[in-house]
Amino acid sequence: MWYEVLERNYFLVSLYEQVPALKDVRISEVNIHDEGRVVAVNFDMPYYAEDHPRSGWN
């Protein structure tokens, strides 16, 4: 799938039992760093993760 070609995808993979396809995804931000060697894309997934991280707030 698409996420397998990403470096440092551990957090994304840990959230879902099966990472959803990039259908109905809203891209909110694209950042290019280090003279184009690093590209960061912020996006909203089409549904909530099964294993969401704890917020740390009680």
PQR file with spaces between the fields and no chain letter, atoms N, CA, C, O and H, PARSE charges and radii, in Angstrom:
ATOM       1  N    MET     1       0.829   -1.183    0.000 -0.4000 1.5000
ATOM       2  CA   MET     1       0.000    0.000    0.000 -0.0000 2.0000
ATOM       3  C    MET     1       0.875    1.249    0.000  0.5500 1.7000
ATOM       4  O    MET     1       2.101    1.167    0.063 -0.5500 1.4000
ATOM       5  N    TRP     2       0.231    2.386   -0.071 -0.4000 1.5000
ATOM       6  CA   TRP     2       0.925    3.660   -0.219 -0.0000 2.0000
ATOM       7  C    TRP     2       1.846    3.980    0.945  0.5500 1.7000
ATOM       8  O    TRP     2       2.906    4.569    0.734 -0.5500 1.4000
ATOM       9  H    TRP     2      -0.766    2.453   -0.122  0.4000 1.0000
ATOM      10  N    TYR     3       1.488    3.621    2.140 -0.4000 1.5000
ATOM      11  CA   TYR     3       2.282    3.982    3.319 -0.0000 2.0000
ATOM      12  C    TYR     3       3.576    3.175    3.430  0.5500 1.7000
ATOM      13  O    TYR     3       4.481    3.565    4.167 -0.5500 1.4000
ATOM      14  H    TYR     3       0.627    3.143    2.312  0.4000 1.0000
ATOM      15  N    GLU     4       3.673    2.079    2.721 -0.4000 1.5000
ATOM      16  CA   GLU     4       4.872    1.232    2.784 -0.0000 2.0000
ATOM      17  C    GLU     4       6.093    1.893    2.146  0.5500 1.7000
ATOM      18  O    GLU     4       7.223    1.505    2.440 -0.5500 1.4000
ATOM      19  H    GLU     4       2.938    1.763    2.122  0.4000 1.0000
ATOM      20  N    VAL     5       5.884    2.876    1.283 -0.4000 1.5000
ATOM      21  CA   VAL     5       7.010    3.571    0.654 -0.0000 2.0000
ATOM      22  C    VAL     5       7.451    4.796    1.450  0.5500 1.7000
ATOM      23  O    VAL     5       8.406    5.470    1.064 -0.5500 1.4000
ATOM      24  H    VAL     5       4.966    3.191    1.044  0.4000 1.0000
ATOM      25  N    LEU     6       6.770    5.090    2.553 -0.4000 1.5000
ATOM      26  CA   LEU     6       7.118    6.231    3.390 -0.0000 2.0000
ATOM      27  C    LEU     6       8.175    5.837    4.417  0.5500 1.7000
ATOM      28  O    LEU     6       8.111    4.759    5.008 -0.5500 1.4000
ATOM      29  H    LEU     6       5.995    4.542    2.866  0.4000 1.0000
ATOM      30  N    GLU     7       9.137    6.714    4.621 -0.4000 1.5000
ATOM      31  CA   GLU     7      10.059    6.526    5.730 -0.0000 2.0000
ATOM      32  C    GLU     7       9.374    6.997    7.001  0.5500 1.7000
ATOM      33  O    GLU     7       8.520    7.883    6.953 -0.5500 1.4000
ATOM      34  H    GLU     7       9.189    7.590    4.141  0.4000 1.0000
ATOM      35  N    ARG     8       9.729    6.429    8.112 -0.4000 1.5000
ATOM      36  CA   ARG     8       9.173    6.800    9.418 -0.0000 2.0000
ATOM      37  C    ARG     8       7.645    6.738    9.437  0.5500 1.7000
ATOM      38  O    ARG     8       6.991    7.678    9.887 -0.5500 1.4000
ATOM      39  H    ARG     8      10.422    5.709    8.151  0.4000 1.0000
ATOM      40  N    ASN     9       7.087    5.648    8.957 -0.4000 1.5000
ATOM      41  CA   ASN     9       5.639    5.470    8.947 -0.0000 2.0000
ATOM      42  C    ASN     9       5.140    4.706   10.175  0.5500 1.7000
ATOM      43  O    ASN     9       3.979    4.298   10.213 -0.5500 1.4000
ATOM      44  H    ASN     9       7.619    4.884    8.592  0.4000 1.0000
ATOM      45  N    TYR    10       5.990    4.509   11.169 -0.4000 1.5000
ATOM      46  CA   TYR    10       5.664    3.673   12.326 -0.0000 2.0000
ATOM      47  C    TYR    10       4.436    4.164   13.079  0.5500 1.7000
ATOM      48  O    TYR    10       3.590    3.364   13.479 -0.5500 1.4000
ATOM      49  H    TYR    10       6.933    4.840   11.138  0.4000 1.0000
ATOM      50  N    PHE    11       4.336    5.461   13.272 -0.4000 1.5000
ATOM      51  CA   PHE    11       3.201    5.996   14.014 -0.0000 2.0000
ATOM      52  C    PHE    11       1.896    5.726   13.270  0.5500 1.7000
ATOM      53  O    PHE    11       0.919    5.283   13.873 -0.5500 1.4000
ATOM      54  H    PHE    11       5.024    6.111   12.947  0.4000 1.0000
ATOM      55  N    LEU    12       1.874    5.985   11.992 -0.4000 1.5000
ATOM      56  CA   LEU    12       0.673    5.761   11.190 -0.0000 2.0000
ATOM      57  C    LEU    12       0.274    4.289   11.210  0.5500 1.7000
ATOM      58  O    LEU    12      -0.902    3.968   11.383 -0.5500 1.4000
ATOM      59  H    LEU    12       2.668    6.345   11.502  0.4000 1.0000
ATOM      60  N    VAL    13       1.229    3.408   11.038 -0.4000 1.5000
ATOM      61  CA   VAL    13       0.953    1.965   11.028 -0.0000 2.0000
ATOM      62  C    VAL    13       0.455    1.497   12.399  0.5500 1.7000
ATOM      63  O    VAL    13      -0.360    0.579   12.482 -0.5500 1.4000
ATOM      64  H    VAL    13       2.184    3.669   10.898  0.4000 1.0000
ATOM      65  N    SER    14       0.942    2.123   13.470 -0.4000 1.5000
ATOM      66  CA   SER    14       0.521    1.703   14.804 -0.0000 2.0000
ATOM      67  C    SER    14      -0.916    2.112   15.126  0.5500 1.7000
ATOM      68  O    SER    14      -1.520    1.554   16.042 -0.5500 1.4000
ATOM      69  H    SER    14       1.605    2.869   13.403  0.4000 1.0000
ATOM      70  N    LEU    15      -1.467    3.064   14.398 -0.4000 1.5000
ATOM      71  CA   LEU    15      -2.821    3.545   14.670 -0.0000 2.0000
ATOM      72  C    LEU    15      -3.916    2.651   14.101  0.5500 1.7000
ATOM      73  O    LEU    15      -5.010    2.578   14.660 -0.5500 1.4000
ATOM      74  H    LEU    15      -0.976    3.517   13.654  0.4000 1.0000
ATOM      75  N    TYR    16      -3.634    1.986   13.017 -0.4000 1.5000
ATOM      76  CA   TYR    16      -4.658    1.232   12.295 -0.0000 2.0000
ATOM      77  C    TYR    16      -4.330   -0.248   12.228  0.5500 1.7000
ATOM      78  O    TYR    16      -3.169   -0.636   12.101 -0.5500 1.4000
ATOM      79  H    TYR    16      -2.744    2.046   12.563  0.4000 1.0000
ATOM      80  N    GLU    17      -5.366   -1.067   12.315 -0.4000 1.5000
ATOM      81  CA   GLU    17      -5.187   -2.493   12.027 -0.0000 2.0000
ATOM      82  C    GLU    17      -4.864   -2.653   10.544  0.5500 1.7000
ATOM      83  O    GLU    17      -4.018   -3.464   10.166 -0.5500 1.4000
ATOM      84  H    GLU    17      -6.309   -0.752   12.418  0.4000 1.0000
ATOM      85  N    GLN    18      -5.542   -1.877    9.714 -0.4000 1.5000
ATOM      86  CA   GLN    18      -5.273   -1.831    8.280 -0.0000 2.0000
ATOM      87  C    GLN    18      -5.365   -0.360    7.856  0.5500 1.7000
ATOM      88  O    GLN    18      -6.436    0.242    7.923 -0.5500 1.4000
ATOM      89  H    GLN    18      -6.229   -1.218   10.020  0.4000 1.0000
ATOM      90  N    VAL    19      -4.241    0.212    7.421 -0.4000 1.5000
ATOM      91  CA   VAL    19      -4.206    1.624    7.041 -0.0000 2.0000
ATOM      92  C    VAL    19      -5.117    1.827    5.832  0.5500 1.7000
ATOM      93  O    VAL    19      -5.000    1.103    4.843 -0.5500 1.4000
ATOM      94  H    VAL    19      -3.370   -0.277    7.366  0.4000 1.0000
ATOM      95  N    PRO    20      -6.023    2.804    5.902 -0.5600 1.5000
ATOM      96  CA   PRO    20      -6.955    3.011    4.788  0.2800 2.0000
ATOM      97  C    PRO    20      -6.264    3.552    3.535  0.5500 1.7000
ATOM      98  O    PRO    20      -5.190    4.150    3.599 -0.5500 1.4000
ATOM      99  N    ALA    21      -6.903    3.328    2.422 -0.4000 1.5000
ATOM     100  CA   ALA    21      -6.420    3.861    1.149 -0.0000 2.0000
ATOM     101  C    ALA    21      -6.565    5.379    1.153  0.5500 1.7000
ATOM     102  O    ALA    21      -7.280    5.939    1.984 -0.5500 1.4000
ATOM     103  H    ALA    21      -7.776    2.842    2.370  0.4000 1.0000
ATOM     104  N    LEU    22      -5.896    6.027    0.238 -0.4000 1.5000
ATOM     105  CA   LEU    22      -5.960    7.493    0.156 -0.0000 2.0000
ATOM     106  C    LEU    22      -7.170    7.955   -0.649  0.5500 1.7000
ATOM     107  O    LEU    22      -7.047    8.758   -1.574 -0.5500 1.4000
ATOM     108  H    LEU    22      -5.315    5.573   -0.437  0.4000 1.0000
ATOM     109  N    LYS    23      -8.312    7.449   -0.292 -0.4000 1.5000
ATOM     110  CA   LYS    23      -9.564    7.848   -0.919 -0.0000 2.0000
ATOM     111  C    LYS    23     -10.297    8.742    0.074  0.5500 1.7000
ATOM     112  O    LYS    23     -10.375    8.409    1.257 -0.5500 1.4000
ATOM     113  H    LYS    23      -8.412    6.797    0.459  0.4000 1.0000
ATOM     114  N    ASP    24     -10.822    9.845   -0.375 -0.4000 1.5000
ATOM     115  CA   ASP    24     -11.533   10.805    0.471 -0.0000 2.0000
ATOM     116  C    ASP    24     -10.631   11.402    1.550  0.5500 1.7000
ATOM     117  O    ASP    24     -11.085   11.670    2.663 -0.5500 1.4000
ATOM     118  H    ASP    24     -10.758   10.115   -1.336  0.4000 1.0000
ATOM     119  N    VAL    25      -9.364   11.608    1.227 -0.4000 1.5000
ATOM     120  CA   VAL    25      -8.410   12.217    2.155 -0.0000 2.0000
ATOM     121  C    VAL    25      -8.294   13.697    1.826  0.5500 1.7000
ATOM     122  O    VAL    25      -8.167   14.078    0.663 -0.5500 1.4000
ATOM     123  H    VAL    25      -8.995   11.391    0.323  0.4000 1.0000
ATOM     124  N    ARG    26      -8.339   14.528    2.865 -0.4000 1.5000
ATOM     125  CA   ARG    26      -8.190   15.970    2.689 -0.0000 2.0000
ATOM     126  C    ARG    26      -6.769   16.358    3.079  0.5500 1.7000
ATOM     127  O    ARG    26      -6.373   16.197    4.233 -0.5500 1.4000
ATOM     128  H    ARG    26      -8.443   14.218    3.811  0.4000 1.0000
ATOM     129  N    ILE    27      -5.997   16.872    2.114 -0.4000 1.5000
ATOM     130  CA   ILE    27      -4.641   17.337    2.378 -0.0000 2.0000
ATOM     131  C    ILE    27      -4.737   18.760    2.903  0.5500 1.7000
ATOM     132  O    ILE    27      -5.300   19.635    2.245 -0.5500 1.4000
ATOM     133  H    ILE    27      -6.319   17.003    1.176  0.4000 1.0000
ATOM     134  N    SER    28      -4.184   18.992    4.097 -0.4000 1.5000
ATOM     135  CA   SER    28      -4.286   20.310    4.713 -0.0000 2.0000
ATOM     136  C    SER    28      -3.003   21.118    4.620  0.5500 1.7000
ATOM     137  O    SER    28      -3.041   22.344    4.721 -0.5500 1.4000
ATOM     138  H    SER    28      -3.727   18.281    4.632  0.4000 1.0000
ATOM     139  N    GLU    29      -1.861   20.449    4.429 -0.4000 1.5000
ATOM     140  CA   GLU    29      -0.600   21.186    4.399 -0.0000 2.0000
ATOM     141  C    GLU    29       0.492   20.332    3.752  0.5500 1.7000
ATOM     142  O    GLU    29       0.555   19.121    3.958 -0.5500 1.4000
ATOM     143  H    GLU    29      -1.831   19.453    4.348  0.4000 1.0000
ATOM     144  N    VAL    30       1.340   20.981    2.973 -0.4000 1.5000
ATOM     145  CA   VAL    30       2.513   20.341    2.379 -0.0000 2.0000
ATOM     146  C    VAL    30       3.722   21.219    2.684  0.5500 1.7000
ATOM     147  O    VAL    30       3.714   22.413    2.387 -0.5500 1.4000
ATOM     148  H    VAL    30       1.288   21.966    2.805  0.4000 1.0000
ATOM     149  N    ASN    31       4.757   20.635    3.273 -0.4000 1.5000
ATOM     150  CA   ASN    31       5.988   21.358    3.608 -0.0000 2.0000
ATOM     151  C    ASN    31       7.173   20.670    2.952  0.5500 1.7000
ATOM     152  O    ASN    31       7.288   19.445    2.986 -0.5500 1.4000
ATOM     153  H    ASN    31       4.764   19.665    3.515  0.4000 1.0000
ATOM     154  N    ILE    32       8.043   21.456    2.362 -0.4000 1.5000
ATOM     155  CA   ILE    32       9.256   20.939    1.736 -0.0000 2.0000
ATOM     156  C    ILE    32      10.439   21.498    2.510  0.5500 1.7000
ATOM     157  O    ILE    32      10.567   22.710    2.679 -0.5500 1.4000
ATOM     158  H    ILE    32       7.949   22.451    2.335  0.4000 1.0000
ATOM     159  N    HIS    33      11.308   20.597    2.983 -0.4000 1.5000
ATOM     160  CA   HIS    33      12.444   20.966    3.812 -0.0000 2.0000
ATOM     161  C    HIS    33      13.734   20.421    3.215  0.5500 1.7000
ATOM     162  O    HIS    33      13.719   19.592    2.305 -0.5500 1.4000
ATOM     163  H    HIS    33      11.204   19.612    2.846  0.4000 1.0000
ATOM     164  N    ASP    34      14.826   20.896    3.739 -0.4000 1.5000
ATOM     165  CA   ASP    34      16.155   20.377    3.415 -0.0000 2.0000
ATOM     166  C    ASP    34      16.381   20.324    1.902  0.5500 1.7000
ATOM     167  O    ASP    34      16.809   19.309    1.353 -0.5500 1.4000
ATOM     168  H    ASP    34      14.838   21.569    4.478  0.4000 1.0000
ATOM     169  N    GLU    35      16.082   21.447    1.249 -0.4000 1.5000
ATOM     170  CA   GLU    35      16.274   21.594   -0.194 -0.0000 2.0000
ATOM     171  C    GLU    35      15.566   20.499   -1.011  0.5500 1.7000
ATOM     172  O    GLU    35      16.082   20.035   -2.028 -0.5500 1.4000
ATOM     173  H    GLU    35      15.734   22.271    1.695  0.4000 1.0000
ATOM     174  N    GLY    36      14.384   20.103   -0.545 -0.4000 1.5000
ATOM     175  CA   GLY    36      13.582   19.133   -1.285 -0.0000 2.0000
ATOM     176  C    GLY    36      13.818   17.682   -0.908  0.5500 1.7000
ATOM     177  O    GLY    36      13.172   16.790   -1.458 -0.5500 1.4000
ATOM     178  H    GLY    36      13.966   20.480    0.281  0.4000 1.0000
ATOM     179  N    ARG    37      14.726   17.431    0.016 -0.4000 1.5000
ATOM     180  CA   ARG    37      14.995   16.038    0.406 -0.0000 2.0000
ATOM     181  C    ARG    37      13.957   15.499    1.380  0.5500 1.7000
ATOM     182  O    ARG    37      13.819   14.285    1.531 -0.5500 1.4000
ATOM     183  H    ARG    37      15.251   18.156    0.464  0.4000 1.0000
ATOM     184  N    VAL    38      13.227   16.392    2.041 -0.4000 1.5000
ATOM     185  CA   VAL    38      12.198   15.987    2.998 -0.0000 2.0000
ATOM     186  C    VAL    38      10.899   16.688    2.625  0.5500 1.7000
ATOM     187  O    VAL    38      10.859   17.909    2.475 -0.5500 1.4000
ATOM     188  H    VAL    38      13.340   17.378    1.918  0.4000 1.0000
ATOM     189  N    VAL    39       9.846   15.904    2.477 -0.4000 1.5000
ATOM     190  CA   VAL    39       8.516   16.448    2.194 -0.0000 2.0000
ATOM     191  C    VAL    39       7.574   15.936    3.276  0.5500 1.7000
ATOM     192  O    VAL    39       7.478   14.730    3.504 -0.5500 1.4000
ATOM     193  H    VAL    39       9.879   14.912    2.598  0.4000 1.0000
ATOM     194  N    ALA    40       6.887   16.842    3.932 -0.4000 1.5000
ATOM     195  CA   ALA    40       5.912   16.482    4.966 -0.0000 2.0000
ATOM     196  C    ALA    40       4.525   16.868    4.466  0.5500 1.7000
ATOM     197  O    ALA    40       4.310   17.987    3.998 -0.5500 1.4000
ATOM     198  H    ALA    40       6.965   17.822    3.747  0.4000 1.0000
ATOM     199  N    VAL    41       3.589   15.931    4.569 -0.4000 1.5000
ATOM     200  CA   VAL    41       2.217   16.165    4.137 -0.0000 2.0000
ATOM     201  C    VAL    41       1.299   15.917    5.335  0.5500 1.7000
ATOM     202  O    VAL    41       1.315   14.832    5.916 -0.5500 1.4000
ATOM     203  H    VAL    41       3.763   15.023    4.948  0.4000 1.0000
ATOM     204  N    ASN    42       0.511   16.907    5.700 -0.4000 1.5000
ATOM     205  CA   ASN    42      -0.494   16.749    6.749 -0.0000 2.0000
ATOM     206  C    ASN    42      -1.834   16.506    6.080  0.5500 1.7000
ATOM     207  O    ASN    42      -2.232   17.236    5.171 -0.5500 1.4000
ATOM     208  H    ASN    42       0.498   17.788    5.229  0.4000 1.0000
ATOM     209  N    PHE    43      -2.524   15.475    6.539 -0.4000 1.5000
ATOM     210  CA   PHE    43      -3.806   15.151    5.925 -0.0000 2.0000
ATOM     211  C    PHE    43      -4.740   14.539    6.950  0.5500 1.7000
ATOM     212  O    PHE    43      -4.310   14.040    7.990 -0.5500 1.4000
ATOM     213  H    PHE    43      -2.201   14.882    7.276  0.4000 1.0000
ATOM     214  N    ASP    44      -6.023   14.587    6.639 -0.4000 1.5000
ATOM     215  CA   ASP    44      -7.071   14.007    7.482 -0.0000 2.0000
ATOM     216  C    ASP    44      -7.495   12.687    6.866  0.5500 1.7000
ATOM     217  O    ASP    44      -7.884   12.627    5.699 -0.5500 1.4000
ATOM     218  H    ASP    44      -6.373   14.993    5.794  0.4000 1.0000
ATOM     219  N    MET    45      -7.414   11.633    7.662 -0.4000 1.5000
ATOM     220  CA   MET    45      -7.800   10.301    7.181 -0.0000 2.0000
ATOM     221  C    MET    45      -9.322   10.200    7.108  0.5500 1.7000
ATOM     222  O    MET    45     -10.020   10.951    7.789 -0.5500 1.4000
ATOM     223  H    MET    45      -7.097   11.682    8.609  0.4000 1.0000
ATOM     224  N    PRO    46      -9.847    9.284    6.291 -0.5600 1.5000
ATOM     225  CA   PRO    46     -11.298    9.205    6.096  0.2800 2.0000
ATOM     226  C    PRO    46     -12.075    8.661    7.298  0.5500 1.7000
ATOM     227  O    PRO    46     -13.291    8.840    7.365 -0.5500 1.4000
ATOM     228  N    TYR    47     -11.404    8.005    8.244 -0.4000 1.5000
ATOM     229  CA   TYR    47     -12.091    7.568    9.459 -0.0000 2.0000
ATOM     230  C    TYR    47     -11.089    7.482   10.602  0.5500 1.7000
ATOM     231  O    TYR    47      -9.878    7.457   10.386 -0.5500 1.4000
ATOM     232  H    TYR    47     -10.416    7.860    8.189  0.4000 1.0000
ATOM     233  N    TYR    48     -11.619    7.436   11.828 -0.4000 1.5000
ATOM     234  CA   TYR    48     -10.778    7.427   13.019 -0.0000 2.0000
ATOM     235  C    TYR    48      -9.977    6.131   13.124  0.5500 1.7000
ATOM     236  O    TYR    48     -10.399    5.078   12.648 -0.5500 1.4000
ATOM     237  H    TYR    48     -12.604    7.456   12.003  0.4000 1.0000
ATOM     238  N    ALA    49      -8.830    6.236   13.749 -0.4000 1.5000
ATOM     239  CA   ALA    49      -7.967    5.076   13.972 -0.0000 2.0000
ATOM     240  C    ALA    49      -8.563    4.174   15.045  0.5500 1.7000
ATOM     241  O    ALA    49      -9.224    4.640   15.972 -0.5500 1.4000
ATOM     242  H    ALA    49      -8.487    7.092   14.136  0.4000 1.0000
ATOM     243  N    GLU    50      -8.315    2.866   14.900 -0.4000 1.5000
ATOM     244  CA   GLU    50      -8.794    1.912   15.883 -0.0000 2.0000
ATOM     245  C    GLU    50      -8.025    2.009   17.196  0.5500 1.7000
ATOM     246  O    GLU    50      -8.596    1.830   18.272 -0.5500 1.4000
ATOM     247  H    GLU    50      -7.778    2.487   14.146  0.4000 1.0000
ATOM     248  N    ASP    51      -6.726    2.295   17.100 -0.4000 1.5000
ATOM     249  CA   ASP    51      -5.850    2.305   18.268 -0.0000 2.0000
ATOM     250  C    ASP    51      -5.277    3.701   18.452  0.5500 1.7000
ATOM     251  O    ASP    51      -4.076    3.906   18.273 -0.5500 1.4000
ATOM     252  H    ASP    51      -6.262    2.440   16.226  0.4000 1.0000
ATOM     253  N    HIS    52      -6.118    4.659   18.804 -0.4000 1.5000
ATOM     254  CA   HIS    52      -5.676    6.047   18.905 -0.0000 2.0000
ATOM     255  C    HIS    52      -4.759    6.237   20.120  0.5500 1.7000
ATOM     256  O    HIS    52      -4.930    5.571   21.141 -0.5500 1.4000
ATOM     257  H    HIS    52      -7.094    4.493   18.948  0.4000 1.0000
ATOM     258  N    PRO    53      -3.793    7.144   20.002 -0.5600 1.5000
ATOM     259  CA   PRO    53      -2.890    7.379   21.127  0.2800 2.0000
ATOM     260  C    PRO    53      -3.597    8.083   22.277  0.5500 1.7000
ATOM     261  O    PRO    53      -4.561    8.821   22.072 -0.5500 1.4000
ATOM     262  N    ARG    54      -3.112    7.848   23.470 -0.4000 1.5000
ATOM     263  CA   ARG    54      -3.684    8.515   24.639 -0.0000 2.0000
ATOM     264  C    ARG    54      -3.213    9.943   24.664  0.5500 1.7000
ATOM     265  O    ARG    54      -2.071   10.231   24.306 -0.5500 1.4000
ATOM     266  H    ARG    54      -2.329    7.249   23.636  0.4000 1.0000
ATOM     267  N    SER    55      -4.069   10.834   25.080 -0.4000 1.5000
ATOM     268  CA   SER    55      -3.748   12.263   25.058 -0.0000 2.0000
ATOM     269  C    SER    55      -2.847   12.676   26.212  0.5500 1.7000
ATOM     270  O    SER    55      -2.164   13.696   26.112 -0.5500 1.4000
ATOM     271  H    SER    55      -4.997   10.600   25.372  0.4000 1.0000
ATOM     272  N    GLY    56      -2.823   11.930   27.287 -0.4000 1.5000
ATOM     273  CA   GLY    56      -2.042   12.313   28.443 -0.0000 2.0000
ATOM     274  C    GLY    56      -2.836   13.153   29.428  0.5500 1.7000
ATOM     275  O    GLY    56      -2.374   13.415   30.539 -0.5500 1.4000
ATOM     276  H    GLY    56      -3.377   11.101   27.368  0.4000 1.0000
ATOM     277  N    TRP    57      -4.030   13.578   29.025 -0.4000 1.5000
ATOM     278  CA   TRP    57      -4.913   14.349   29.900 -0.0000 2.0000
ATOM     279  C    TRP    57      -5.837   13.391   30.646  0.5500 1.7000
ATOM     280  O    TRP    57      -6.384   12.465   30.047 -0.5500 1.4000
ATOM     281  H    TRP    57      -4.404   13.365   28.123  0.4000 1.0000
ATOM     282  N    ASN    58      -6.010   13.600   31.908 -0.4000 1.5000
ATOM     283  CA   ASN    58      -6.886   12.738   32.698 -0.0000 2.0000
ATOM     284  C    ASN    58      -8.217   13.392   32.960  0.5500 1.7000
ATOM     285  O    ASN    58      -9.077   12.802   33.613 -0.5500 1.4000
ATOM     286  H    ASN    58      -5.566   14.353   32.394  0.4000 1.0000
